[in-house]
Amino acid sequence: MSTAPTHTLWHIRCRLDTSPEDHRNVLDLLAGFTPLVQPLPPLAALAQVKGSLRLFGVDAGELAHRFRVQALVQAGVDTHIGVADTWATAATASARVGHSGVLHLSDHRAVERFLGPLPVQALHGIGPAQAAQLEAYGLHTIAALAAMDETVVCRILGGKAGRTLRNRARGIDPRAVAVHRMPESTSASFAFDRDMYDPVLVRAALLDLAVTLADRIRSRDQIARGLTLTVRLAGGATAQRTKRLPTPSAHTDDLRTGTLRLLDAMAFQRARIRRLTLTAEDLRPADAGPGTQLSLDQARENRLRLEPVVDRINAKYGRRLAGPAGAYRKAS
């Protein structure tokens, strides 16, 4: 019987203030440890190191510590790494590593001890609404979710979501590392000088970030296929949500709409917000996107016709002088 280790999957998280360039540097370093790397924009990655252990002569946890030190020294990036046998478990672990920076769940018993007592909302892949539904039925921990009959969970969450999340609660996740190139992305951030409660000011700051990114990717003749919003809250907690755009776009109108929908989906109630980071994901050449189609929305058509004019003014005088954010606030 083979004794090869199976708990060799890394989920790596970079600090939320890590730039896209530094994230790419971390991925480059990671390629020196294993060729099986899956970038997870904007600030994470998945890696399978099973084939690297004999080369380095250490187990997956010790190798993770070595990589973490190298990333800190050579790229200046602090990483948190969960080590387990499945994607969902490793990602749940990387969010709760503590001061050591690495949490190695070396066998199935360690996985059960780790996952069981955690609140159900800590399970990777579960959303706030799903967690609230489970808690309403008395399922407050991951152990309770894992022990519940599958048919009951499917009735609460729906068939596919119920089966998937119950399996993840039991340490089952068949997804493998999908090796591919890092899709290009670009980010913009806004830090408030104090804890921000006012939803109007938060939305205004997000609108400005959307205008900044749209202007940037249009200047590069690119389009974005998705958006990620990362919110740092008072006390250091973070929330993150990603959305695919219905159609790849570089129009401010589309990025603005997608961004505000991301914020609305987070459903913050009087949250104290410190920092907003908006990332345009999976950038492609503009000519790789769909052709322009005529919209029946006259207001949108007017905004799209205005866009090239604003871009030319920005290029000549600077974006702040042209005031596209203000123009789009009025247009909305």
N, C-alpha and C positions, 0 to 999 in steps of 0.2 A: 504494500500500500504506500502511496506517495505521501511524503511528509512535507512537501513544499508548502510554504506559507501562503495562505489565501487572503489574509487581512493586510493587503498591500496597496490599497487604493488611497491616494491622497486627495483631499479637497483643500485647496490653498486659497485663503482670503488675504487680500492686501488691505492696508488701512484706507479709510474712506478719503483721506486727503492725498492719496497716491495719484499722480498724474497718469494720463494714458501712455506717455512715453516711458515712465518708470514701470508701469505694468508690463509693457512690451519687453523691457529689460529683464524683468523677473521671468517672463516666459522664455527668453533666450537662455537665461541661467538654468532654468528647469530642463531645457533640452539637453543640457550637459549631464543630467542625471538619468533621463529616460527619454526615448523617442516617442513614447505613448502619452502625448499631452493634448488635452482638449481645452482651448481657451474658453472662458466663460465671462464675456464682457459684462460690466465694465471693469471689474476688479477681482476676478477670481479665476481659478483654473482647476482642472481635474487631471490627475496623472496616475498611471499604473506603473509601479516600480518593481513588480515581482521579478522581472528578468534582470534587474540591476543589482539585486542583493548579493549575488555571488561575486560580482565584479567588485563591489565596495566592501564586502566582508562584514556587513552589519545587518541588523533587522530593519524593518520599514520605519519604525519609530526613531531609531538612532539616525538613520539616513535623513529623515525629515528634519531633525535637529541640525544636522550638518548643512542641509540646504538652507534652512532658515538663517543660520549664521552667515552663509555666503551671500544671501540676498541682502542682508543688513549691511554687510561690509562693502560689497561690490556695487550694489544698486541703491543703497541707502533706504531700503524699503522693509518695514516691519511686517511680517506675515504671520498668520495663524493657520495651523495645519491640523486637520482631522484625518486620522488614519484608521480605516476600517475595511470591510469587505464589500461594501456597496456604496454607491453614490449618495443616497439619501442619508445613510448613517454617518458617513464621513463628513458630509456638509452640516449635519446637525452637530457633530463633534467640533468642527472648526469654529462654530459660533460660540463655543463654551470651553475654550482651551485653558483659560486662566493665565497666570503669569508665566508659565513655562513656554507658552506659544505652540506647544504640540500636545495633542491628546491621541494616544495610540490605544485603540481597542483591539487587542491582540487575538481575541477568540470570541466565539459566540456567547460565552458566559459573560465576558466583559461588556459585550454589546447589550445584553439583557439588563445587566446591572446599571449601565449608563442610561439607556433609553427609558426604562420602566418608570422611575419616579419623576421624570421631567413633565412639566405642564404640557398639555396636548398642543398648545400653540407653538411650542419649541420644535416640533417635528418639521424637518425641511420639506417645503412644498405645500404646507397647509396654510390657507389664507385666514384672515381674521374672522370673516363671516362663517367659514367652515368650522373654525374652532369654537365660535359662539354657539353654533348649532349642536355640536357635540357636547359642550358643557351644559346646554339646556336639558340634555338627556342624562346628565350625571356623569359623563365621560370626561373627567378633568385631567387625567394623566395619560401618557402614552401607553402605559401598561394596561389601563382600562380599555383603551381603544383596541389594543392588540388582543385582549381576551374576549371582546364582544363578538357575538356571532356575526358572520359576514353579511347575512341577509338583513340584519338590523342596521348595520352601518350603511349598507347600500340604500336602505329606505330613508335614512337621515340625509345622506350626502348625494345620493344618486348612484347608479350602478358602477360606472367606470371610476369616478372619483372615490367612492366608498371602498372598492376593492383595492385601488392603488394605495390609498393612505393607510388602510388597515395592514396591508402587506409591509409598507415601510415601517409602521409601528412595530412589526414583528421582525424587522431587520432584513426584509426581502425587497430587492430592487434589481431587476434584471438588466438595467441599462449599463452598457459598457462604455469605455472611453472611446469617443469618436474623434480620431485624429484628423485635424484640419488646420488650415492657416488661420491666424488671427484676423478676423474681419476688421477693417479700419474703422476707427471711431474718433470722435472729438468731443471734448467736454467744456463746459463753462460753469463757473461757480459764483455764488453770492453769499457772503457771510454778513449776518446782521451784527451790529455793534452791541446789541443787547438781546435778551430772549424776546422773541417776537410772537405776540398773541394775535395781532390784527390780521384776519384773513384777507382783507383788501390789500394790505401792503405785501403779504406773502404772494398773492396772485400777481401783483404788479411786478415784483422781483422775478417771478417765474416767466412772465411775459417778456421781460427784458432779456432773460437768458435764451428764450426761444428765438427772439429777433437776432441776438448775437450769433447763435449757431446757424440759423438760416442764412444770414449774410455771409458767414464764413464758408459754408459748404457750397453756396452758389458761386462764390469767388474762386473756388477750386473746381468748378464744373462737376460737382458731385450731387448725389441724392442719398437720402437716408432711408433705410427700411424699417427702422424702429427707434424708440426713445426709451431711456432709462432715467428715472427720477430717484435720486438719493437724498434723503432728508436726515440731517443730524439734529437730534433733539437735545434739550438741556439735560445735563447729566451724562452725556456721551452715548446714549442709546441712538440707534439708527433705524430707519425704515427705507425700504427700496422696492420699487415696482417697475416692471418693464412692459412696454406695449409695442406691438407691431403696427405700423401704419397700414391703413387699408390699401394704399398705393404708395410705392416709394416716391419721395418728394423732397424738394428743397424749398418749397414755398413757405414763407412765414405763416401764412394762414393755416396750413396743414400742421406745421410744427406747434403753433400756438394751440390749436384745438386739441392735438394729442397730448400736449403737456398739461393742460388744464383738466383733461379727463383723467390723467394719471393722478393728479392731486386730489380730485374729487373721489377717485376710487380708494384712496388711502383713508378717507373719512375721519380726518383728525377732528377731535373735539377739544377745543381750547388747548391745543398742544403748544408747548414752548419750543419754538424752532430757532436753531442757531445758524444753520448753514444749508443751502440748497445747491445741489449739483445736478445739472441736466446733461445727458450724454446722447448725442446722435449716433446711433448704432448701425453697423453693417453698411458702411458707405460704399457706394458704387459709382462708376462714371455716369454722368448725366445721360449720355446717349444709350446707356444700358437699360434705362427705364422706359415706361410706357409713353406713348406720344401724348401731347396735350389734347384733352377733350373739352369741348364746350360745355360749360355748366349752365344750368337753368337758374342759378342763383346770381342775380345781377350784381348784388353787393360784393360777392366773392370775385366775380369777373372784374369789377372795378379795382379791387385790391390787387389782383394779379397784374393788371395793366399798370398800376402805380409802382409795382415792385422794381422794374428795371430803372425807372426814373430815380427812385430812392437810392438804389445801388450806385448809380452814377454820382449822385450828390454825396453819398457817403465816401466814395472813392476819392473825391476831390477835396472834401472839407472835413471828413471824419464822421464816424457814426453818431457821436454824441451831438454834434452840431446839427446834423440832418434830422435827428429826433424820430427815427422810425418807430420806436416803442410808443412814443406819444401818438404818432399818426395811427398806429394800429389800435391803441386804446380808444381813440375817437371812432375809428371805423367799426369797432365791435359794439 
